[in-house]
């Protein structure tokens, strides 16, 4: 019987009503769209697991690469900068000093690199079905947390080796990780929106990541920055994050709170700008790709 009677509903005929997805244009102010992201949390978890599995698929040592890469980097930095260049490490064993810088930096670089390429690499999904486009860069940020957790366990092993106790300040680590993730996501939003139209971005990102590391206190303490350059230097959000990590994990002197305030201001500005730019550009992603 045709469903044209005003007295009948789909439930009366035994038919199931299809879910209705309402797609609204972005507002004047950019937002994360937390409520919508929560509705698509299953898709987010599937993308995270897919990417993590693909990263180590057909690899002989698999997830051990998450440990080997930072350990080898730590050894090289310890020999070159700790032994040969004799860069000061605030009285902390240099391998431990540099690893506490490498840990947040590696996570930030993973967020930045992954998020910046996420829209192009996930282009096949954009043209098939609707979902919040922000899920693509956000999945890279969540994915990086897995390797970070593994590397953090290694940091605890190093602390036992060098007999450095973990203090109550370690409760600040989750907040610092959040700032690190937001920093990488903020820059990644700008770059991933640009990469859809300008594929040169994928060549710029590795260079940008390498240069950014050298202007962050990974292999040297932030106190070495010249006085006249410090305000500009503190605009780098990773300065506050890395110094905060060393304060929270190693119990060194508290970082300059002015430095942290300036770094946080830079993070907020980048996030708001990145969200605005991404939201404005996402409507054309499927057509451009």
C-alpha positions in Angstrom: 0.0 0.0 0.0 1.5 3.4 -0.9 2.4 5.6 2.0 0.3 8.6 1.0 -2.4 8.5 3.7 -2.1 11.3 6.3 -3.4 8.8 8.9 -0.4 6.5 8.5 3.2 6.9 9.7 6.3 4.9 8.9 6.0 3.0 12.1 2.4 1.9 11.2 3.6 0.4 7.9 6.5 -1.4 9.5 9.1 0.8 7.9 12.1 2.2 9.8 12.7 5.9 9.7 16.2 6.7 8.4 18.3 8.9 10.7 18.3 12.5 9.7 21.6 14.4 9.7 21.2 18.1 9.8 24.3 19.9 8.4 24.5 23.5 9.6 26.9 26.2 8.3 29.6 27.3 10.7 28.8 30.3 12.8 30.6 33.6 12.9 32.8 32.3 15.7 34.9 29.2 15.2 34.3 26.3 17.6 35.5 22.8 18.1 32.0 21.4 17.7 32.4 19.1 20.7 28.8 17.9 20.7 29.1 16.8 17.0 32.5 15.3 17.5 31.1 13.2 20.4 28.4 11.9 18.1 31.1 10.7 15.7 33.4 9.3 18.4 33.1 5.8 17.0 34.4 7.0 13.6 37.2 8.9 15.4 38.3 5.7 17.3 38.2 3.7 14.1 40.4 6.1 12.2 42.9 6.3 15.1 43.1 2.5 15.3 43.4 2.2 11.5 46.3 4.7 11.3 48.1 3.2 14.3 47.9 -0.3 12.8 49.0 0.9 9.4 52.0 2.6 10.9 53.6 -0.6 12.1 52.1 -3.1 9.7 54.6 -5.4 8.0 57.3 -4.0 10.3 59.8 -6.5 11.7 60.0 -4.9 15.2 56.6 -3.2 15.0 55.8 -0.8 17.8 59.4 -0.9 19.1 60.1 1.9 16.6 58.2 4.2 19.0 61.0 3.6 21.5 64.0 3.2 19.2 63.7 6.5 17.4 63.8 8.8 20.5 66.4 6.6 22.2 68.8 6.8 19.3 68.1 10.6 19.1 68.8 10.9 22.8 72.1 9.1 22.4 73.3 11.3 19.5 72.3 14.5 21.3 74.0 13.3 24.5 77.3 12.7 22.7 77.3 15.8 20.5 75.8 18.4 22.8 76.4 16.8 26.2 79.9 15.5 25.8 81.4 17.4 22.9 79.7 20.8 23.1 79.2 20.6 26.9 75.9 22.4 26.8 74.7 23.0 30.4 71.8 20.9 31.6 70.9 22.6 34.9 72.7 19.9 37.0 70.6 17.1 35.5 72.2 14.1 33.7 72.2 15.2 30.1 70.5 12.0 28.7 67.7 12.6 31.1 67.6 16.3 30.4 67.4 15.9 26.7 64.9 13.1 26.8 62.4 15.2 28.9 62.7 17.7 26.0 62.4 15.1 23.3 59.3 13.5 24.8 56.9 16.5 24.5 58.7 17.6 21.3 58.2 14.3 19.6 54.5 14.3 20.4 54.1 17.9 19.2 55.9 17.1 15.9 53.7 14.0 15.4 50.6 16.2 16.0 51.9 18.9 13.6 53.0 16.6 10.8 50.0 14.2 11.1 47.4 17.0 11.3 48.9 19.0 8.4 48.6 15.9 6.0 45.3 14.6 7.4 42.9 16.2 4.9 44.8 15.1 1.8 45.4 11.6 3.1 41.8 11.3 4.2 40.4 12.7 0.9 38.8 9.4 -0.1 36.5 9.8 3.0 35.6 13.4 2.3 34.0 12.6 -1.0 31.9 9.6 0.2 30.1 10.6 3.4 29.5 13.5 5.7 31.3 13.7 9.0 33.0 16.5 11.0 36.1 17.4 9.0 37.9 18.2 12.2 38.0 14.5 13.0 40.8 14.0 10.5 43.4 16.3 12.1 42.1 15.4 15.6 42.6 11.7 14.9 46.4 12.3 14.4 46.6 14.1 17.8 44.9 11.2 19.5 47.0 8.7 17.6 50.2 10.3 18.8 49.2 9.8 22.4 49.8 6.1 22.1 53.5 6.5 21.2 53.7 9.2 23.9 52.5 6.8 26.6 55.1 4.2 25.6 57.9 6.8 25.6 56.8 8.1 29.0 57.3 4.6 30.5 60.8 4.7 29.1 61.3 8.1 30.7 60.3 6.6 34.1 62.9 3.8 33.5 65.6 6.5 32.9 64.6 8.3 36.1 65.1 5.0 38.0 68.4 4.5 36.3 69.7 8.0 37.3 68.0 7.8 40.7 65.8 10.9 40.1 62.6 10.6 42.1 59.2 11.5 40.7 57.6 14.3 42.7 54.0 15.5 43.2 54.6 18.0 40.4 54.0 15.2 38.0 50.3 15.9 38.3 50.9 18.9 36.0 51.9 16.6 33.2 48.4 16.0 31.8 47.9 19.7 31.5 51.2 20.1 29.7 50.4 17.3 27.3 47.1 19.0 26.6 48.9 22.3 25.8 51.3 20.4 23.6 48.5 18.7 21.7 46.6 21.9 21.2 49.7 23.6 19.9 50.3 20.9 17.3 46.7 20.9 16.3 46.5 24.7 16.0 49.4 24.9 13.5 48.2 21.7 11.8 44.7 23.2 11.1 46.3 26.1 9.2 48.6 23.8 7.2 46.0 21.0 6.4 43.6 23.6 5.1 46.3 25.1 2.9 47.5 21.6 1.8 44.2 20.9 0.0 44.9 23.6 -2.5 48.7 23.9 -2.3 50.4 20.5 -2.3 53.8 22.3 -1.6 52.8 22.2 2.1 53.8 18.5 2.4 57.3 19.5 1.5 57.4 22.5 3.8 56.2 20.7 6.9 59.3 18.5 7.5 61.6 21.5 7.1 59.4 23.5 9.5 59.4 20.8 12.0 63.2 20.5 12.0 63.7 24.3 12.3 61.1 24.5 15.1 63.0 21.9 17.2 66.2 24.0 17.1 64.4 27.1 18.4 62.8 25.0 21.2 64.8 24.1 24.4 65.2 20.4 23.6 69.0 20.2 23.7 69.6 23.3 25.8 67.9 25.1 28.7 65.7 28.1 27.9 67.9 30.2 30.1 70.5 30.3 27.4 68.3 32.5 25.2 69.7 36.1 25.1 67.8 38.6 27.2 66.9 40.9 24.2 65.3 37.9 22.4 63.4 36.3 25.2 60.0 37.8 24.7 60.1 36.7 21.0 61.5 33.3 22.1 58.7 32.8 24.6 56.1 33.2 21.9 57.1 29.7 20.9 54.6 27.6 22.8 57.0 24.7 23.0 59.3 26.7 25.2 56.8 26.8 28.0 55.7 23.2 27.5 59.3 21.7 27.5 60.4 23.9 30.5 57.2 22.9 32.3 57.9 19.2 31.7 61.4 19.5 33.2 59.9 21.3 36.2 57.1 18.7 36.7 59.2 15.6 36.0 62.7 16.5 37.2 61.9 18.9 40.0 64.0 21.7 38.6 63.3 25.4 39.3 59.9 26.6 38.3 59.7 28.1 34.8 59.2 31.8 34.4 55.5 32.3 34.8 55.6 35.2 32.4 57.1 32.9 29.8 54.2 30.4 30.3 51.7 33.2 30.1 53.1 34.4 26.8 53.3 30.9 25.4 49.7 30.2 26.4 48.6 33.4 24.7 50.3 32.3 21.5 48.6 28.9 21.7 45.1 30.4 22.2 45.7 32.8 19.3 46.9 30.1 17.0 44.0 27.8 17.9 41.3 30.5 17.3 42.9 31.5 14.0 43.4 27.9 12.9 39.8 27.0 13.7 38.5 30.0 11.9 40.6 29.3 8.8 39.8 25.6 8.8 36.1 26.1 9.2 36.0 28.6 6.3 38.0 26.3 4.0 36.4 22.9 4.9 33.3 23.5 2.7 35.5 23.3 -0.4 37.6 20.3 0.6 35.7 17.6 -1.2 35.5 19.6 -4.4 39.2 20.6 -4.4 40.5 17.1 -3.6 
